[in-house]
Amino acid sequence: MRTLLLMLFSIFFTNLFAGEVFLCKSYTANTTLKNSTIEWQANKDNICIVYNHDNKYLVNAVYRLSIAKKVEEYFFARLVNKEFKVKKGDKVAYAYSKIEEPGEYIISIIDDKGFILGEQFCTIH
């Protein structure tokens, strides 16, 4: 019974903080994504990473943007780990980054407790 309750709590907790990660050229306040894509040019493109949360943020927080490059079949090396602010009452948070080396990457949004909230794969040419 205890295992079942723990499992149900985990499912609820995961769904409570679910969201999506989008990669685009720019973002405007009315939640319009400009040129959303998962393929980018190294050294040229400034990537806007947008985290769209299902609900409004309840408090101000600091999240982390993690960018990791695929170096082997199941191994990624973290290259970028920077903080960005999340404002209370908003549903969307975003940060800009530039990736300089071609390759396959995974971009993750991590909350202030260390949980991965959303991820997106992309290819840099």
N, C-alpha and C positions, 0 to 999 in steps of 0.2 A: 504493500500500500504506500509506503514511504517513497519507494522508487517511482511509482506512478505519479504521485504528487510532485516530486522533483522534476519529472519529465514534463508534466503539464505546465509547471512554473517556467521552465526553460523555454518551452514553445511560446508561451505568452510573452516572456521577456524579450525574446528574439523578435517577435512580431511587433512589439511595442516600439522598438527602435529601428524598424526596417526602413530602408530608403534606397534610392538609386543614384548611381554615379554616371554623369554625362561628361563627355569631352567635347569642347567646342572652341571656336575662335574668340567669342566674347559673350558676355551675359548682360542683360539689361534688367532693371528692377521689376519690370512687369513679367518676369519669368520667361522671356523669349530667349531661346537658345539660338545663336547664330552659327551656321555651318557645323552642325554636330557630325562628328566622324570618329573613327578609331584608327585612321591612318594619317601620319603626319610626316613632315620633312625635318630632318635633323638640322640644328643651328638656325633655321628660318622661322619656324612656327612657335609662337607663344601660345601655349595651351591653357585654356580656362577649364579648370576642373570644378564641376558643379555637383554638389551633393543635395539632392531633393528629398527631404524628409517627408514622411506621410502625414505627420502632425506638426503643429507649431512647437518650437522649442520652449520648454517651460522655464529655463533659466539661461543666463549668459554662461558660455563655456568656451574652452579652448580645445579645439580638435587638432589632430595631426594629419597631414598629408604625407603618405608614404609612397615613394616610387621605387620599384625594384625591377632590375633587368634580369631576364632569363639568361643564365650562363651555362646551364646544363639542362637535360630533359626535365627534371623535377626540382631544380635549384635556382632560386632567384637571389641576387645580391642587391641589397638596399642601397640606393644612390642618393635619394632625397628623403629627408625627414624634417619637414617644417611645420610650424604651428600656424593656425588661422583661427579667427574668432567666429563664434556662433552667437547671434543676438537673440535674446528672449523675444518671442512673438513671431519670429520669422519661420518659414518652412524651408528656406533655401540658404545654403552657405556655399561660398566659392573661394577659390584661390587660383592664382596664375603661376605657371611654371614653364620652363623651357628645357627640353631634353636634347642633349648635344650629340649623343652617340646613336647610330642606327642599331636596331634590335627589337626584340619583343619585350614588352613591359607589362607589369601589373601595377595599377594605381589603386591605393587603398585609402579609405577614410577611417580614422581610428578615433574613438571618443576619449574623453578625459579619464576614463577608467581602464583603457587599453583594449576595449572590444572593437573588432572590425565591424563597421556599420554597412559598408558597401565597397565593392571593388569593380574595376573595369580593366579589361585587357586592351592593349593598343600596340600598334606596330609603327616603328619609326624608320623611315627610309633615308 
